[in-house]
């Protein structure tokens, strides 16, 4: 799993914001969460 895969899956509607949030601290940073979702973590 990587930032690029998570971002792609979110954009395709395969991942929800909650799923992306679960990846923060494990695979992505809070800044990357904002980059993917457009919302602050």
Rosetta blueprint (number, residue, H / E / L):
1 X L
2 X L
3 X H
4 X H
5 X H
6 X H
7 X H
8 X H
9 X H
10 X H
11 X H
12 X L
13 X L
14 X L
15 X L
16 X L
17 X H
18 X H
19 X H
20 X H
21 X H
22 X H
23 X H
24 X E
25 X L
26 X L
27 X L
28 X E
29 X L
30 X H
31 X H
32 X H
33 X H
34 X H
35 X H
36 X H
37 X H
38 X L
39 X L
40 X L
41 X L
